[in-house]
Amino acid sequence: MSLLFSPFAIGPLTLKNRIVIAPMCQYSADDGRANDWHLVHLGQLMQSDAGLLVIEATAVEAEGRITPGCLGLWSDEHETALGRVIGALRTRVGATMPLAIQLSHAGRKASSRRPWDGGMQIPLAEGGWLAQAPSALPHLPTELAPREMGAADLARVQQAFVAAALRALRIGIEAIEVHAAHGYLLHQFLSPIANQRTDEYGGSAENRMRFPLAVFDAVRAAMPASVPVGVRISATDWVDGGWDIEQSVAFGRALRARGCGFIDVSSGGISPLQKLKPGPGYQVGLAERIRQDTGLPTMAVGLITEPEQAEAILAEGRADMVAMARALLFNPRWPWHAAAKLGAQVQAPKQYWRSQPQGLASLFGEVRIGHR
């Protein structure tokens, strides 16, 4: 039996298989509000029969958006907009796949143009906004420095994560992923590259972990036991003197002690000086180390593109789940093709049953399609 298509539980939530659709920013919201693009985008992904779909990085406050097009969940209006999309997915598309959402704050990487518009910081005079961060250090030396966050800012942002998680719960989200990776706010607190504070939130690794752990604690406390709360991390900055795998292990152990449901292991994003050489499965070793040393249910992600590759990662005990993003953008039916290669079954909408290839009579189960 294929491990990739075997069930796996993250706390009380059981996934039917170990394929996770990783969060992928669409930069297509209307002032943070989900719209028909999200309905179409998520709808096609939910027909894939993956085990879990994680909705893209969703800002917990307006200033925490990466770009003006980023999704948000900071008001009743935003809750209604995303709730409409999720309701349509459940009732019209009939998708039963569990949904998670990645809650995020961009910190000093906020106020940026969409990637297809260059991705650079938007000047204040052109509609940008002043970013906020652990320290007044810009991501790029040519950018406007962010405002260093004070005690009131920390309290506000922590509560914004909680409020967004409660909104997600009300509209039917079944798991929460706290975004502490890719150079965004919580990762900025973790990394000495972005965090040069001299108070209790800076300096030692223990101090740098303090605010991200406080955010996790607050979200976990606000959620019922039935909703797993996990964290995405960048396990290394790929920069000498930055956040690294040893600190990530310590962070993971602290998260496990607090009831963390899963850890999603990525890397990089804090600095343009990162020495990163992407290749097939290049982050899997980081996930393996985190899994072995923390015992947390672990997702591996990063250039995992082939069914046999994903199966081997699980068979070798390097991760518990395999998360994919771009591979599923390119081929939203990736799980169907993986099931065909690995001798497993998937559920597909009846409208698509006739697509079952000849010789794979069991891919969608024993389907019978009549034609007039």
C-alpha positions as CSV (number, residue, x, y, z in Angstrom):
1,M,0.0,0.0,0.0
2,S,1.2,3.5,-0.8
3,L,2.3,5.5,2.2
4,L,1.5,8.7,0.3
5,F,-2.1,7.6,0.1
6,S,-2.4,6.3,3.7
7,P,-4.3,8.3,6.3
8,F,-2.5,10.6,8.8
9,A,-3.8,12.4,11.8
10,I,-2.7,15.9,12.9
11,G,-4.2,16.0,16.4
12,P,-7.9,15.3,16.1
13,L,-8.0,16.0,12.3
14,T,-7.4,12.9,10.2
15,L,-6.3,13.5,6.6
16,K,-7.2,10.8,4.1
17,N,-3.8,11.0,2.5
18,R,-0.5,12.7,3.1
19,I,-0.5,15.1,0.2
20,V,-0.8,18.7,1.4
21,I,-1.5,21.7,-0.9
22,A,0.8,24.3,0.4
23,P,-0.3,28.0,0.7
24,M,0.3,29.9,-2.5
25,C,-0.2,33.7,-2.6
26,Q,-2.5,34.8,-5.4
27,Y,-2.1,38.6,-5.0
28,S,-5.7,38.9,-6.3
29,A,-7.8,40.1,-3.5
30,D,-9.9,43.3,-3.5
31,D,-8.5,45.3,-0.6
32,G,-8.0,42.0,1.2
33,R,-11.4,40.5,0.3
34,A,-11.6,37.1,-1.4
35,N,-13.4,37.1,-4.7
36,D,-14.4,34.9,-7.6
37,W,-10.7,34.3,-8.5
38,H,-10.3,32.5,-5.2
39,L,-13.4,30.5,-5.8
40,V,-12.1,29.2,-9.1
41,H,-8.5,28.8,-7.9
42,L,-9.5,26.9,-4.7
43,G,-12.3,25.0,-6.4
44,Q,-10.0,23.4,-8.9
45,L,-7.5,22.5,-6.2
46,M,-10.2,21.0,-4.0
47,Q,-11.1,18.6,-6.7
48,S,-7.6,17.1,-6.6
49,D,-8.4,14.9,-3.5
50,A,-5.3,15.9,-1.6
51,G,-5.4,15.3,2.1
52,L,-5.3,19.0,3.1
53,L,-5.5,22.4,1.4
54,V,-3.8,25.4,3.1
55,I,-5.3,28.7,2.0
56,E,-2.7,31.3,1.0
57,A,-1.0,33.7,3.5
58,T,-3.8,35.7,4.9
59,A,-3.0,39.0,6.6
60,V,-4.3,39.6,10.1
61,E,-4.3,43.4,9.6
62,A,-4.2,45.7,6.7
63,E,-0.6,46.8,7.4
64,G,0.5,43.2,7.4
65,R,-0.2,42.5,3.7
66,I,2.7,41.8,1.5
67,T,1.1,43.6,-1.4
68,P,-2.2,45.5,-1.9
69,G,-3.6,42.3,-3.6
70,C,-3.0,40.0,-0.6
71,L,-5.8,38.2,1.1
72,G,-6.9,39.4,4.5
73,L,-9.1,38.4,7.4
74,W,-9.2,41.4,9.7
75,S,-12.8,42.6,9.5
76,D,-16.4,41.3,9.3
77,E,-16.3,42.3,5.6
78,H,-13.3,40.1,5.0
79,E,-14.9,37.2,6.9
80,T,-18.0,37.5,4.8
81,A,-16.1,37.5,1.5
82,L,-14.0,34.4,2.4
83,G,-17.0,32.7,4.0
84,R,-18.9,33.1,0.7
85,V,-16.0,31.3,-1.2
86,I,-15.8,28.5,1.3
87,G,-19.5,28.1,1.4
88,A,-19.7,27.7,-2.4
89,L,-16.8,25.2,-2.3
90,R,-18.7,23.1,0.2
91,T,-22.2,23.3,-1.3
92,R,-21.7,23.9,-5.0
93,V,-18.5,22.1,-5.7
94,G,-19.3,19.6,-3.0
95,A,-15.6,19.4,-1.9
96,T,-15.0,17.7,1.4
97,M,-11.3,18.1,1.7
98,P,-10.2,19.7,5.0
99,L,-9.2,23.3,4.8
100,A,-6.5,25.1,6.7
101,I,-5.5,28.8,6.5
102,Q,-2.1,30.4,6.9
103,L,-2.3,33.5,9.1
104,S,0.4,36.0,8.4
105,H,1.9,39.4,9.0
106,A,4.5,40.6,6.5
107,G,6.4,42.9,8.8
108,R,9.2,44.7,7.0
109,K,8.3,43.0,3.7
110,A,4.9,44.7,3.6
111,S,3.9,47.4,1.1
112,S,5.4,45.6,-1.9
113,R,4.3,45.5,-5.5
114,R,2.8,42.2,-6.8
115,P,5.5,39.9,-8.2
116,W,4.4,40.5,-11.8
117,D,4.8,44.2,-11.2
118,G,8.4,43.8,-10.0
119,G,7.9,43.0,-6.3
120,M,9.7,46.0,-5.0
121,Q,8.6,48.3,-2.1
122,I,5.9,50.7,-2.9
123,P,6.9,54.3,-2.0
124,L,4.6,56.1,0.4
125,A,3.9,58.8,-2.3
126,E,2.6,56.0,-4.6
127,G,0.1,54.4,-2.2
128,G,2.5,52.4,0.0
129,W,2.4,52.3,3.8
130,L,5.1,52.3,6.5
131,A,6.0,48.8,7.4
132,Q,6.5,47.7,11.0
133,A,9.1,45.2,12.2
134,P,11.1,44.0,15.3
135,S,13.8,46.5,14.4
136,A,14.1,49.5,12.1
137,L,16.1,47.5,9.5
138,P,14.9,47.4,5.9
139,H,14.9,44.1,3.9
140,L,16.9,45.8,1.2
141,P,19.3,48.7,1.8
142,T,17.5,50.8,-0.8
143,E,14.1,50.5,1.0
144,L,12.4,52.8,3.5
145,A,13.2,51.4,7.0
146,P,10.2,50.0,8.9
147,R,9.0,51.4,12.2
148,E,10.3,49.4,15.2
149,M,7.3,47.8,17.0
150,G,6.6,48.9,20.6
151,A,4.7,47.1,23.3
152,A,1.3,48.3,22.1
153,D,2.1,47.1,18.6
154,L,3.0,43.6,19.8
155,A,-0.2,43.4,21.8
156,R,-2.3,44.6,18.8
157,V,-0.7,42.1,16.4
158,Q,-1.0,39.2,18.8
159,Q,-4.7,40.0,19.2
160,A,-5.1,40.3,15.4
161,F,-3.8,36.8,15.0
162,V,-6.4,35.6,17.5
163,A,-9.2,37.5,15.9
164,A,-8.4,36.2,12.4
165,A,-8.2,32.6,13.7
166,L,-11.7,33.0,15.3
167,R,-13.0,34.4,12.0
168,A,-11.5,31.4,10.2
169,L,-13.2,29.1,12.6
170,R,-16.6,30.7,12.1
171,I,-16.4,30.2,8.3
172,G,-15.5,26.5,8.4
173,I,-11.7,26.4,8.5
174,E,-10.5,23.2,10.2
175,A,-6.9,23.9,10.9
176,I,-4.7,27.0,11.4
177,E,-1.1,27.5,10.2
178,V,0.8,30.4,11.9
179,H,3.3,31.8,9.4
180,A,6.7,32.1,10.9
181,A,8.7,31.7,7.7
182,H,10.0,33.3,4.5
183,G,11.2,36.6,6.1
184,Y,7.8,37.7,7.3
185,L,7.1,39.3,10.8
186,L,7.3,36.2,13.1
187,H,10.4,35.0,11.2
188,Q,11.9,38.5,11.6
189,F,11.6,38.2,15.3
190,L,13.3,34.8,15.2
191,S,16.3,35.8,13.1
192,P,19.1,37.9,14.4
193,I,19.5,39.3,10.9
194,A,16.2,41.2,11.3
195,N,15.9,41.4,15.1
196,Q,18.5,43.6,16.8
197,R,16.3,44.5,19.8
198,T,17.8,45.0,23.2
199,D,14.7,44.3,25.2
200,E,13.2,40.9,26.2
201,Y,12.3,40.2,22.5
202,G,15.8,40.4,21.2
203,G,19.3,39.1,21.8
204,S,19.3,35.5,22.9
205,A,17.5,32.8,20.9
206,E,15.1,32.4,23.8
207,N,14.2,36.1,23.7
208,R,13.9,36.1,19.9
209,M,11.4,33.2,20.2
210,R,9.4,35.0,22.8
211,F,6.9,36.9,20.6
212,P,6.3,34.1,18.0
213,L,5.6,31.7,20.8
214,A,3.3,34.2,22.5
215,V,1.4,34.5,19.2
216,F,1.1,30.7,18.9
217,D,0.0,30.4,22.6
218,A,-2.7,33.0,22.1
219,V,-4.1,31.4,18.9
220,R,-3.9,27.9,20.4
221,A,-5.8,29.0,23.5
222,A,-8.5,30.6,21.4
223,M,-9.1,27.5,19.3
224,P,-11.2,24.5,20.4
225,A,-9.2,21.2,20.9
226,S,-10.8,19.9,17.6
227,V,-8.8,22.5,15.6
228,P,-5.0,21.7,15.2
229,V,-2.8,24.8,15.2
230,G,0.6,24.4,13.4
231,V,3.4,26.6,12.3
232,R,5.4,27.1,9.1
233,I,9.1,27.8,9.7
234,S,12.1,28.7,7.7
235,A,14.5,26.1,9.3
236,T,17.5,28.1,8.1
237,D,18.2,31.6,6.8
238,W,21.0,30.2,4.6
239,V,23.1,33.1,5.9
240,D,26.0,32.8,8.2
241,G,25.1,34.1,11.7
242,G,21.4,33.9,11.0
243,W,18.6,31.6,12.1
244,D,19.6,28.0,11.7
245,I,18.6,24.4,12.1
246,E,19.8,24.2,15.7
247,Q,17.6,27.1,16.7
248,S,14.7,25.7,14.7
249,V,15.0,22.4,16.7
250,A,14.8,24.4,19.9
251,F,11.8,26.3,18.6
252,G,10.1,23.1,17.5
253,R,10.5,21.6,20.9
254,A,9.0,24.7,22.5
255,L,6.1,24.5,20.1
256,R,5.5,20.8,20.8
257,A,5.4,21.5,24.6
258,R,2.7,24.1,23.8
259,G,0.4,21.7,21.9
260,C,1.5,22.5,18.3
261,G,-0.3,20.2,15.9
262,F,2.2,20.1,13.1
263,I,5.3,21.9,11.7
264,D,5.7,22.9,8.0
265,V,9.4,23.1,7.2
266,S,10.6,25.5,4.6
267,S,13.6,27.8,4.5
268,G,15.0,31.2,3.6
269,G,13.4,34.5,2.8
270,I,15.0,36.8,5.5
271,S,17.8,38.2,3.5
272,P,18.8,38.8,-0.2
273,L,22.3,37.5,0.9
274,Q,21.0,34.0,1.4
275,K,23.2,31.3,-0.2
276,L,20.5,29.0,-1.5
277,K,20.9,26.3,-4.1
278,P,17.4,24.9,-4.9
279,G,17.2,21.4,-6.3
280,P,14.9,18.4,-6.0
281,G,13.9,18.0,-2.4
282,Y,16.5,20.4,-1.2
283,Q,14.7,21.2,2.1
284,V,13.8,17.6,3.0
285,G,16.9,17.2,5.1
286,L,15.7,20.1,7.3
287,A,12.3,18.5,7.7
288,E,13.9,15.2,8.6
289,R,16.0,16.8,11.3
290,I,13.0,18.6,12.8
291,R,10.9,15.5,12.8
292,Q,13.6,13.4,14.4
293,D,14.5,15.9,17.1
294,T,11.1,17.3,18.0
295,G,8.6,14.5,17.4
296,L,6.2,16.9,15.7
297,P,4.1,15.8,12.8
298,T,6.2,17.2,10.0
299,M,5.6,18.5,6.4
300,A,8.4,18.5,3.9
301,V,8.2,21.0,1.1
302,G,10.3,22.3,-1.7
303,L,10.8,21.0,-5.3
304,I,8.9,17.7,-4.5
305,T,7.4,17.0,-7.9
306,E,7.3,13.3,-8.6
307,P,5.1,10.6,-7.0
308,E,8.0,8.2,-6.5
309,Q,10.0,11.0,-4.8
310,A,7.1,11.8,-2.4
311,E,6.6,8.2,-1.6
312,A,10.3,7.7,-0.9
313,I,10.4,10.7,1.5
314,L,7.7,9.1,3.6
315,A,9.0,5.5,3.3
316,E,12.4,6.7,4.5
317,G,10.9,8.4,7.6
318,R,12.1,11.8,6.5
319,A,8.6,13.5,6.9
320,D,5.0,12.6,7.8
321,M,3.4,14.6,5.0
322,V,4.5,16.1,1.7
323,A,3.5,19.6,0.8
324,M,3.5,20.9,-2.7
325,A,2.7,24.3,-4.3
326,R,3.9,25.1,-7.8
327,A,3.6,21.4,-8.9
328,L,-0.1,21.6,-8.2
329,L,-0.5,25.0,-9.9
330,F,1.0,23.4,-13.0
331,N,-1.1,20.2,-12.6
332,P,-4.1,20.6,-10.3
333,R,-4.8,16.9,-10.8
334,W,-1.3,15.8,-9.5
335,P,-2.8,13.5,-6.8
336,W,-4.8,11.7,-9.5
337,H,-1.7,11.0,-11.5
338,A,0.2,10.0,-8.4
339,A,-2.5,7.6,-7.4
340,A,-2.3,6.0,-10.9
341,K,1.4,5.6,-10.6
342,L,1.4,4.2,-7.1
343,G,-1.6,1.9,-7.4
344,A,-3.9,4.0,-5.1
345,Q,-7.4,5.4,-5.5
346,V,-8.8,8.9,-5.3
347,Q,-12.3,10.4,-5.2
348,A,-13.2,12.6,-8.2
349,P,-16.3,14.5,-9.1
350,K,-18.8,12.4,-11.1
351,Q,-18.6,14.9,-13.9
352,Y,-14.9,13.8,-14.4
353,W,-15.3,10.1,-14.1
354,R,-15.1,9.6,-17.8
355,S,-11.5,10.9,-17.8
356,Q,-10.4,7.7,-16.1
357,P,-7.7,6.2,-18.5
358,Q,-8.2,2.8,-20.0
359,G,-6.5,0.1,-18.0
360,L,-7.0,2.0,-14.7
361,A,-10.4,0.8,-13.8
362,S,-9.9,1.2,-10.1
363,L,-8.4,4.7,-10.0
364,F,-11.8,6.3,-9.2
365,G,-13.2,3.1,-7.8
366,E,-15.5,0.9,-9.8
367,V,-17.2,3.6,-11.8
368,R,-19.7,2.9,-14.6
369,I,-20.4,5.6,-17.1
370,G,-23.2,5.2,-19.6
371,H,-23.4,7.2,-22.8
372,R,-26.4,7.9,-25.0
